[in-house]
Amino acid sequence: MSDELTRLVNGVLWPGFLGSEVPTWLGIALDEGLAGVVYFAQNLVGDTAALSASIHDRSPRALIGIDEEGGSVTRLETQGGSTVPGAAQLGVVDDVTATEATGYEIARRVDAVGADVVLGPVADVNSDPRNPVIGVRSFGDSADLVSRHAAAAVRGIQRAGLAACAKHYPGHGDTRTDSHHDLPVLTLTQREIDEQHLPPFAAAVQAGVRSIMTAHIGSPLWGDAPATLSPTMLGRLRADGFDGVIVSDALDMAAIRERAGIGGGAVQALAAGVDLLCIGNPTNPGAAMLPDQDERDYRSARDAIIAAIRNGELARERVEEAARRVASMADAVRRRPEPPEAVFDADSIADRAVRVQGELPAFTDEPTTVIDLRTPSSLAVDSAAGHVARVLAVGGEIVRFDASSATRSQLADAARRVIARQSVVLVDCLDVGCAQRAVLDALRAAAPGVVAVNVGLFAESDGVVVSSPAASALAARAARRALRGR
């Protein structure tokens, strides 16, 4: 295998890896020009700054990326929950100064562990409240709102000296399928996409965003392929003025893996115009994960690209162009950060994002029973994270069950508990027709004054509801303060 060709191909690959130390295969790949790595929660055990230093010592231009959005999506604070506002909280507050300060703070924390690229902000307009993968990760359901906050977040992140990565182009907000599990298909017209979903990405480009991540979503407008593999959509992004790094969403997601495979997806994505290939989290197969899953996934992408260049399926010049863009971004993030323009006050932002419907009963600091009905966690979002319930319970009992399959005995038991003591019902979906709403209504029939704490999207509902839109420790603390009237 040509060392020169291997170095070229490595320059566009961004794998995940197993463990909190550099495995042998990864060290070799870094020596051979690997673009960098993406951290996932399973990597961040122990001294992450030392891990990053070891990677940068091996390859000074290696880019280390991390999914750190704040709110419901965190890698740095997986165990205890995020202490940074999420996009939905910032959208409710609608203060771009607060959003820029939050972006800076996220980047400061990411920089503190030695990483270089913040995989955010989310620039998706969440126009369908039934969206299973975006939801409170979005600033809101308005293109104007999302545009100004996506731009503010980019400014904050990059002012701190790192690269931002706006995602998921051309917009994942009007889908009802999680692309980790299948290919979502948009039924929107081109005009609807242009007017409702592309403006936030244009705003991010205007703000100087260094990278943009693609979405694994399909549409008849650009053929059968997901946007990640579509020359039409990625060509549109270039035509609209973006000259930074186009990053693929993870190639191990089912929307790509089950159609093209990691290797085939890597080749097609590069041919379509992607510059940096995020291979994915090797722990995602769960129990089916092999001990060397990380190396297998990396080699699948690398070897497929090398073969495609050799057999003429993929132009070498396209890979060279991609590698140049990635190297340019690596050079850009080595610049010294500028000081923040605004003071960051997480609790103040979280308190301003809380909305209370109805008249709250008097809550004390005594332990509280929490009936947790939230949606199960997914690969993208830890929506059912236990820290939210623990913050609300203050040492009280937590009862969790699936609202969509609740039994009569579970409902009766929950009703007895909410009648007997100070309690809240924890939800993240209150839309009409949502199973959580139906269970909440059943509990209110037994205890009319029961309070719901909603950490999902805001929705009108009968009864008393405290909305604090993020599955995070910060949002839960804000909800608890609201319950106490503080």
C-alpha positions as CSV (number, residue, x, y, z in Angstrom):
1,M,0.0,0.0,0.0
2,S,1.5,3.4,-1.0
3,D,2.5,5.4,2.0
4,E,1.8,8.6,0.0
5,L,-1.7,7.4,-0.8
6,T,-2.4,6.3,2.7
7,R,-1.4,9.7,4.1
8,L,-3.7,11.4,1.6
9,V,-6.7,9.3,2.5
10,N,-6.0,9.5,6.2
11,G,-6.1,13.2,5.9
12,V,-9.9,13.1,5.4
13,L,-10.8,10.5,8.0
14,W,-12.1,11.3,11.5
15,P,-12.7,8.0,13.4
16,G,-13.9,7.3,16.9
17,F,-11.9,4.8,19.0
18,L,-12.4,2.6,22.1
19,G,-11.1,3.5,25.5
20,S,-9.3,6.5,27.1
21,E,-5.8,5.8,25.7
22,V,-4.5,5.9,22.2
23,P,-4.7,2.4,20.8
24,T,-1.9,1.0,18.7
25,W,-3.8,1.3,15.4
26,L,-4.7,4.9,16.1
27,G,-1.2,5.8,16.9
28,I,0.0,4.4,13.6
29,A,-2.8,6.2,11.7
30,L,-1.8,9.5,13.4
31,D,1.8,9.0,12.4
32,E,0.5,8.4,8.8
33,G,-1.4,11.7,8.6
34,L,-4.8,11.0,10.2
35,A,-7.0,14.1,10.2
36,G,-7.8,13.5,13.9
37,V,-10.4,11.8,16.1
38,V,-13.9,12.4,17.5
39,Y,-14.4,11.9,21.2
40,F,-17.5,10.2,22.6
41,A,-18.5,9.8,26.2
42,Q,-16.7,6.4,26.6
43,N,-13.4,8.1,25.8
44,L,-13.7,10.8,28.5
45,V,-12.7,8.7,31.5
46,G,-9.7,10.0,33.5
47,D,-7.5,12.8,32.3
48,T,-8.9,13.8,28.9
49,A,-6.5,16.7,28.6
50,A,-3.6,14.3,28.9
51,L,-5.2,12.1,26.2
52,S,-5.5,15.1,23.9
53,A,-1.9,16.1,24.6
54,S,-0.8,12.6,23.6
55,I,-2.7,12.8,20.3
56,H,-1.3,16.3,19.6
57,D,2.2,15.2,20.5
58,R,1.9,12.4,18.0
59,S,0.3,14.6,15.4
60,P,0.3,18.4,16.1
61,R,-2.3,19.1,13.4
62,A,-4.7,16.4,14.4
63,L,-8.2,17.8,14.9
64,I,-10.1,16.5,18.0
65,G,-13.8,16.9,17.7
66,I,-16.5,16.5,20.3
67,D,-20.3,16.6,20.4
68,E,-20.9,19.3,23.1
69,E,-24.1,21.1,22.5
70,G,-25.1,21.9,26.0
71,G,-28.6,21.1,27.3
72,S,-29.6,17.5,26.5
73,V,-26.4,16.6,24.5
74,T,-23.1,16.6,26.4
75,R,-20.1,14.4,26.3
76,L,-18.0,16.3,29.0
77,E,-20.8,16.0,31.6
78,T,-22.4,12.7,30.8
79,Q,-22.5,11.5,34.4
80,G,-24.0,14.5,36.1
81,G,-25.7,16.3,33.2
82,S,-24.9,19.5,31.4
83,T,-24.5,22.7,33.3
84,V,-24.6,24.7,30.1
85,P,-27.9,26.0,28.5
86,G,-29.2,24.1,25.5
87,A,-30.4,25.5,22.3
88,A,-34.1,25.4,23.2
89,Q,-33.5,27.3,26.4
90,L,-31.5,29.9,24.5
91,G,-34.2,30.2,21.9
92,V,-36.9,30.8,24.6
93,V,-34.8,33.5,26.2
94,D,-34.0,34.9,22.7
95,D,-31.0,36.9,23.8
96,V,-28.2,36.6,21.2
97,T,-25.6,38.0,23.7
98,A,-26.5,35.1,26.1
99,T,-26.2,32.6,23.2
100,E,-22.8,34.0,22.1
101,A,-21.6,33.8,25.7
102,T,-22.8,30.2,26.0
103,G,-21.0,29.3,22.7
104,Y,-17.8,30.8,24.1
105,E,-18.2,28.9,27.4
106,I,-18.8,25.6,25.6
107,A,-15.6,26.2,23.5
108,R,-13.7,27.1,26.6
109,R,-14.6,23.8,28.3
110,V,-13.8,21.9,25.1
111,D,-10.5,23.7,24.8
112,A,-9.7,22.8,28.5
113,V,-9.7,19.1,27.6
114,G,-7.5,19.8,24.5
115,A,-10.1,19.4,21.8
116,D,-10.3,21.6,18.7
117,V,-13.8,21.3,17.1
118,V,-17.2,21.8,18.7
119,L,-19.7,19.8,16.8
120,G,-22.3,22.5,17.1
121,P,-24.4,24.6,17.0
122,V,-27.5,22.8,15.8
123,A,-28.8,24.9,13.0
124,D,-31.9,22.8,12.3
125,V,-35.3,24.5,12.4
126,N,-37.5,22.1,14.4
127,S,-40.6,22.7,12.4
128,D,-42.1,19.3,13.3
129,P,-42.6,18.9,17.0
130,R,-42.8,15.1,16.5
131,N,-39.1,15.1,15.4
132,P,-37.5,12.2,17.4
133,V,-33.9,13.4,17.0
134,I,-33.7,17.2,17.1
135,G,-36.4,18.6,19.4
136,V,-34.9,20.7,22.2
137,R,-31.5,20.5,20.4
138,S,-32.9,23.2,18.1
139,F,-33.1,26.9,19.0
140,G,-36.8,26.8,17.8
141,D,-39.3,26.4,15.0
142,S,-38.6,29.7,13.2
143,A,-36.0,30.2,10.6
144,D,-35.3,33.8,11.7
145,L,-34.9,32.7,15.4
146,V,-32.6,29.8,14.6
147,S,-30.6,31.9,12.1
148,R,-29.7,34.6,14.6
149,H,-28.8,32.2,17.4
150,A,-26.9,29.8,15.2
151,A,-24.8,32.8,14.0
152,A,-24.3,34.0,17.6
153,A,-23.2,30.5,18.8
154,V,-20.7,30.3,15.9
155,R,-19.3,33.6,16.9
156,G,-18.9,32.6,20.5
157,I,-17.3,29.2,19.8
158,Q,-14.8,30.6,17.2
159,R,-14.0,33.7,19.3
160,A,-12.7,31.2,21.9
161,G,-10.2,29.9,19.2
162,L,-11.9,26.7,18.2
163,A,-13.8,25.6,15.1
164,A,-17.6,25.4,15.1
165,C,-19.5,22.9,13.0
166,A,-23.1,23.9,12.2
167,K,-25.4,20.9,11.7
168,H,-27.2,19.1,10.0
169,Y,-27.3,20.5,6.5
170,P,-29.8,21.0,4.7
171,G,-31.9,20.8,7.9
172,H,-33.1,17.8,10.0
173,G,-35.9,19.6,11.6
174,D,-38.9,18.4,9.6
175,T,-38.3,14.7,10.0
176,R,-40.1,12.0,12.0
177,T,-37.4,9.3,11.6
178,D,-34.1,9.1,13.5
179,S,-31.3,8.7,10.9
180,H,-29.4,6.6,13.4
181,H,-32.0,3.9,12.7
182,D,-33.3,4.6,9.1
183,L,-33.3,7.2,6.4
184,P,-35.7,10.1,7.0
185,V,-37.3,11.4,3.8
186,L,-38.5,15.0,3.5
187,T,-41.7,15.7,1.6
188,L,-41.1,19.4,1.5
189,T,-41.0,21.5,-1.7
190,Q,-37.7,23.2,-2.7
191,R,-39.3,26.5,-1.8
192,E,-40.1,25.3,1.7
193,I,-36.5,24.0,2.2
194,D,-35.1,27.3,0.9
195,E,-37.3,29.5,3.1
196,Q,-37.6,27.4,6.2
197,H,-34.4,25.3,6.6
198,L,-31.5,26.8,4.7
199,P,-31.4,30.3,6.2
200,P,-29.7,29.3,9.5
201,F,-26.8,27.7,7.5
202,A,-26.5,30.8,5.4
203,A,-26.3,32.8,8.7
204,A,-23.7,30.5,10.0
205,V,-21.6,30.9,6.8
206,Q,-22.0,34.7,7.2
207,A,-20.7,34.4,10.7
208,G,-17.6,32.6,9.4
209,V,-18.3,29.0,10.5
210,R,-15.4,26.8,9.7
211,S,-17.3,23.6,9.1
212,I,-20.8,22.3,8.4
213,M,-22.0,18.8,9.0
214,T,-24.4,17.0,6.6
215,A,-27.6,15.3,7.4
216,H,-28.4,11.7,6.4
217,I,-31.8,12.7,5.1
218,G,-33.4,12.0,1.7
219,S,-35.7,13.9,-0.6
220,P,-37.1,13.3,-4.1
221,L,-35.7,16.7,-4.9
222,W,-32.1,15.3,-4.9
223,G,-32.7,11.7,-5.8
224,D,-32.5,8.5,-3.8
225,A,-29.2,9.3,-1.9
226,P,-29.1,11.0,1.5
227,A,-27.9,14.6,1.5
228,T,-24.5,13.4,2.7
229,L,-24.0,11.4,-0.5
230,S,-25.7,14.0,-2.8
231,P,-23.6,16.1,-5.2
232,T,-26.7,18.2,-5.8
233,M,-27.2,19.3,-2.2
234,L,-23.5,19.6,-1.3
235,G,-23.0,21.5,-4.6
236,R,-25.8,23.9,-3.4
237,L,-23.9,24.5,-0.2
238,R,-20.8,25.5,-2.2
239,A,-22.8,27.6,-4.6
240,D,-24.2,29.5,-1.6
241,G,-20.8,30.6,-0.6
242,F,-19.4,28.1,1.9
243,D,-15.7,27.3,1.3
244,G,-15.0,25.6,4.7
245,V,-14.9,22.0,5.6
246,I,-18.0,19.9,4.9
247,V,-18.2,17.2,7.5
248,S,-20.2,14.0,7.2
249,D,-22.5,12.9,10.0
250,A,-21.4,9.5,11.3
251,L,-21.1,6.9,8.6
252,D,-22.0,4.1,11.0
253,M,-25.6,5.4,11.3
254,A,-28.1,3.1,9.7
255,A,-29.2,5.7,7.1
256,I,-25.7,5.2,5.5
257,R,-24.4,1.9,6.9
258,E,-27.4,-0.2,5.8
259,R,-27.4,1.3,2.3
260,A,-23.8,1.7,1.3
261,G,-21.8,0.4,4.2
262,I,-19.1,2.4,5.9
263,G,-16.6,1.9,3.1
264,G,-19.1,2.6,0.3
265,G,-20.6,5.5,2.1
266,A,-17.1,7.0,2.6
267,V,-16.3,6.8,-1.1
268,Q,-19.7,8.2,-2.1
269,A,-19.6,11.0,0.4
270,L,-16.2,12.2,-0.8
271,A,-17.3,12.0,-4.4
272,A,-20.4,14.1,-3.5
273,G,-18.3,16.8,-1.9
274,V,-17.7,15.9,1.7
275,D,-14.2,16.8,3.0
276,L,-14.0,15.2,6.4
277,L,-15.5,11.8,7.1
278,C,-16.9,11.2,10.7
279,I,-16.8,7.5,10.9
280,G,-18.8,7.2,14.1
281,N,-18.8,5.8,17.6
282,P,-17.5,2.2,17.8
283,T,-19.7,1.4,20.8
284,N,-22.9,2.0,18.9
285,P,-23.4,-1.7,18.0
286,G,-23.9,-2.4,21.7
287,A,-23.5,-6.0,22.6
288,A,-22.6,-6.8,19.0
289,M,-19.5,-4.5,19.2
290,L,-16.3,-6.4,18.5
291,P,-13.1,-5.8,20.6
292,D,-11.5,-4.1,17.6
293,Q,-14.6,-2.4,16.2
294,D,-12.9,0.9,16.1
295,E,-10.0,-0.3,13.9
296,R,-12.4,-2.3,11.7
297,D,-14.6,0.7,11.0
298,Y,-11.5,2.9,10.3
299,R,-10.0,0.4,7.9
300,S,-13.3,-0.1,6.2
301,A,-13.4,3.6,5.2
302,R,-9.7,3.9,4.5
303,D,-9.3,0.8,2.4
304,A,-12.4,1.5,0.4
305,I,-11.2,5.0,-0.5
306,I,-7.8,3.8,-1.5
307,A,-9.3,1.1,-3.7
308,A,-11.7,3.6,-5.3
309,I,-8.8,6.0,-6.2
310,R,-6.8,3.2,-7.7
311,N,-9.6,1.9,-9.8
312,G,-10.7,5.3,-11.0
313,E,-14.0,5.4,-9.2
314,L,-13.0,8.4,-7.1
315,A,-10.8,11.2,-8.4
316,R,-7.6,11.7,-6.5
317,E,-7.9,15.4,-7.0
318,R,-11.2,15.4,-5.1
319,V,-9.5,13.8,-2.1
320,E,-6.6,16.2,-2.3
321,E,-9.0,19.1,-2.3
322,A,-10.8,17.8,0.7
323,A,-7.5,17.2,2.6
324,R,-6.4,20.8,1.9
325,R,-9.5,22.1,3.4
326,V,-9.1,20.0,6.5
327,A,-5.5,21.0,6.9
328,S,-6.5,24.6,6.6
329,M,-9.0,24.3,9.4
330,A,-6.4,22.6,11.5
331,D,-4.2,25.6,11.1
332,A,-7.0,28.0,11.8
333,V,-7.8,26.6,15.3
334,R,-4.3,27.0,16.4
335,R,-4.9,30.8,16.8
336,R,-5.0,32.3,20.2
337,P,-8.5,32.9,21.6
338,E,-10.0,36.4,22.0
339,P,-11.5,37.4,25.4
340,P,-15.3,36.9,25.7
341,E,-17.6,39.8,25.0
342,A,-20.2,39.0,27.6
343,V,-20.3,37.4,31.1
344,F,-21.7,33.9,31.1
345,D,-24.4,33.2,33.7
346,A,-25.8,29.8,33.2
347,D,-28.3,29.8,36.1
348,S,-29.7,33.2,35.0
349,I,-30.2,32.0,31.4
350,A,-31.9,28.7,32.7
351,D,-34.2,30.7,35.0
352,R,-35.2,33.0,32.2
353,A,-36.1,30.0,30.0
354,V,-38.5,28.5,32.5
355,R,-42.2,28.9,31.7
356,V,-45.0,28.2,34.3
357,Q,-48.6,27.4,33.3
358,G,-51.2,27.5,36.0
359,E,-50.9,28.3,39.7
360,L,-48.2,26.4,41.5
361,P,-48.9,24.8,44.8
362,A,-46.5,25.5,47.7
363,F,-43.4,23.2,47.3
364,T,-40.9,22.7,50.1
365,D,-37.3,21.5,50.1
366,E,-38.4,18.1,51.4
367,P,-37.9,15.0,49.3
368,T,-40.2,14.9,46.3
369,T,-41.7,11.8,44.5
370,V,-40.9,11.9,40.8
371,I,-43.0,9.9,38.3
372,D,-40.7,9.8,35.3
373,L,-42.5,9.3,32.0
374,R,-39.9,10.6,29.6
375,T,-39.0,9.1,26.2
376,P,-36.2,6.5,26.3
377,S,-32.8,7.7,25.5
378,S,-31.5,7.3,21.9
379,L,-28.0,7.1,20.4
380,A,-28.1,10.9,19.8
381,V,-29.8,12.2,23.0
382,D,-29.8,10.9,26.6
383,S,-33.3,12.1,27.0
384,A,-34.1,9.9,30.0
385,A,-30.9,10.7,31.9
386,G,-31.3,9.9,35.6
387,H,-29.7,13.1,36.8
388,V,-32.8,15.2,35.8
389,A,-35.1,13.1,38.0
390,R,-32.5,13.1,40.9
391,V,-32.3,16.9,40.9
392,L,-36.1,17.2,41.1
393,A,-36.5,14.5,43.7
394,V,-34.1,16.0,46.3
395,G,-33.6,12.5,47.7
396,G,-37.1,11.5,47.2
397,E,-38.5,8.4,45.4
398,I,-38.2,8.1,41.6
399,V,-40.7,5.9,39.7
400,R,-40.0,5.4,36.0
401,F,-42.1,3.6,33.5
402,D,-42.8,3.8,29.7
403,A,-46.0,5.8,29.2
404,S,-46.7,4.1,25.9
405,S,-47.0,0.7,27.6
406,A,-48.2,1.7,31.0
407,T,-50.3,-1.0,32.8
408,R,-53.2,-0.4,35.1
409,S,-51.2,-1.4,38.1
410,Q,-48.5,1.1,37.2
411,L,-51.0,3.9,36.8
412,A,-52.8,2.9,40.1
413,D,-49.5,2.8,41.9
414,A,-48.4,6.2,40.5
415,A,-51.7,7.7,41.4
416,R,-51.4,6.5,45.0
417,R,-47.9,8.1,45.2
418,V,-48.9,11.5,43.8
419,I,-51.9,11.7,46.2
420,A,-49.8,10.7,49.2
421,R,-46.9,13.1,49.1
422,Q,-45.3,16.1,47.4
423,S,-44.7,15.0,43.8
424,V,-44.1,15.9,40.2
425,V,-44.7,14.1,36.9
426,L,-41.6,14.4,34.7
427,V,-42.3,14.5,30.9
428,D,-40.7,15.6,27.7
429,C,-43.8,15.4,25.4
430,L,-47.1,17.1,26.0
431,D,-48.5,17.2,22.5
432,V,-52.1,16.0,21.9
433,G,-51.9,12.3,21.2
434,C,-48.7,11.8,23.1
435,A,-48.7,8.8,25.5
436,Q,-47.1,10.9,28.3
437,R,-49.9,13.4,28.1
438,A,-52.5,10.6,28.4
439,V,-50.8,9.2,31.5
440,L,-50.5,12.7,33.0
441,D,-54.3,13.3,32.4
442,A,-55.0,9.9,34.1
443,L,-53.0,10.9,37.1
444,R,-54.7,14.3,37.3
445,A,-58.0,12.6,37.4
446,A,-56.9,11.1,40.7
447,A,-54.9,14.1,41.9
448,P,-56.0,17.3,40.1
449,G,-53.3,19.5,41.5
450,V,-50.3,17.3,40.4
451,V,-47.6,19.4,38.8
452,A,-45.9,18.3,35.5
453,V,-42.3,19.3,34.8
454,N,-41.7,19.3,31.1
455,V,-38.1,19.2,29.8
456,G,-39.2,18.8,26.2
457,L,-40.7,21.3,23.7
458,F,-43.3,23.7,25.1
459,A,-46.9,22.6,24.6
460,E,-50.2,24.0,25.9
461,S,-51.8,21.7,28.5
462,D,-54.5,21.7,31.1
463,G,-53.2,21.8,34.7
464,V,-50.0,23.1,36.2
465,V,-46.8,22.7,34.1
466,V,-43.3,24.0,34.7
467,S,-41.4,23.9,31.4
468,S,-37.6,23.9,31.4
469,P,-36.6,22.7,27.9
470,A,-33.6,20.5,28.3
471,A,-32.8,17.1,29.9
472,S,-29.9,18.6,31.8
473,A,-28.8,19.2,35.4
474,L,-29.0,23.0,34.8
475,A,-32.6,22.9,33.5
476,A,-33.7,20.6,36.3
477,R,-32.2,23.0,38.9
478,A,-34.1,25.9,37.2
479,A,-37.3,23.9,37.4
480,R,-36.7,23.1,41.0
481,R,-36.2,26.8,41.8
482,A,-39.4,27.6,40.0
483,L,-41.3,25.0,42.0
484,R,-40.0,26.7,45.2
485,G,-41.0,30.1,43.9
486,R,-37.4,31.3,43.9
